Amino acid sequence: MLLILGLLLIAAGVVLLLNLGGAATAVIRRVTSKDLGQLPAGYAASPTGLKVYALLLIAIGVASAGFAVAPTSPVTGVAAIVLGALTFAIASVIAIAGEVRTYRALQARTPTDRP
């Protein structure tokens, strides 16, 4: 079951990463570009940001598949877990930097309530 979940996450991430069938464009248009209450749309509302988040999805899928494979093939499982974890860590840093950059750009364009 964990292997199937991992493969589904990888597939969904690849579809978004490659914008297959316009999936990434549709997600940006219908989901990530919308404000969340008082929070404005963030880094995921850009094509580059969505690619980073798709990579995070793939990394979670690879690590999940690694956990599923590890009991039968320890070397392959551990390699997938490590690859997924490293990719997740690097992509997380990129996503956080992108979110901060996006937030600062929004703050620079938005008038403040301060005197």
N, C-alpha and C positions, 0 to 999 in steps of 0.2 A: 504494500500500500504506500509506504514512504517513497519507494522508487517511482511509482506512478505519479505521485504528487510532485516529486522533483522533476520528472520529465515534463509534466504539464507546466510547471513554472518556467522551465527552460524554454519550452515552446512558446509560451506567452511572451517571454522576454525577447526572443528572437523575432517574433512577429512585430513587436513594438520597435525594436532596434532597427529593423530593416524597413519599417513602415509598409509591411506587406498588405496589399489591398486597401491602403490608406488608413490602416488601423491607428497609427500614431497620430495622424492628422485629426482623425475623429475623436480620439481621447483628448487631445489638446482642445479642440473646439467644444466638446460637450462636457468635459470634466475639469481638467486642470486649469483652464483659463477663467473659470468661474470663481467669484469671491466666496470665501467660506465665512459667512457672517460678517464680522468686521475685518477679517483677514483678507488682504488682496491676494490675487493670484501670484504665485511665486515662480521659482526657477523651473518647475515642471511644465509651466505654460509655454516654454520655449522648446523648439525642436532639439536643441543641444541638451537642455535639462531633462527632457523626456528620455533621451538616449542614455543618459547617466542613470536614471531611475530604472530603465529597462535592463541595464547592465547589473544593477543591484538585484533585480528579480532573477536574472540568470545565475548570479552568484549564489543566491539562496537555493535555487534549484540544484546547482552542482553540489553544494554542500549536503543537501538533503539526499540526493542520489548517492553521494559518498557514504553517508550513514547507512543507507539501505544495502549497499554493496559490501561494506566492510566486513560483515560476518563471513561471507563466502570468499571474498578476495581482499584480504587486509591491505595489501600494498596499494591496489587500485582505489580502495575506499578511502584510505588515509590521504592519498594524493589528491583525490577529488575534494575531500574535506578541507585540506590545506589550501588548495587552489581557490575554492569557493570563499573561504575565510579571508584570504589575502585580497582577492578581487573585491569582496564586500568592504573591507577596510579602506582600500584605496578609493573605490567609487564613493564611499561615504564621505571621505574628506573632500572630494571634488564636489559632491552634492551640497555639502555644508558651505563650502566656499561660494558656490553658485547662489545659494539661498541668501547668504550675507550680501553678496554683490547686488542681487536683485532687490533686496530690502533697502539697501543704502541708496540705490538709484530711485526707488519709489519715494523714499524720504526726501531726497533732494528735489523732486518734482512736486511734492505735496506741501502746501503751506501748513505750518504748525500752529497750535493754539497758544504757544508761549508768547509772552509780551516782549 
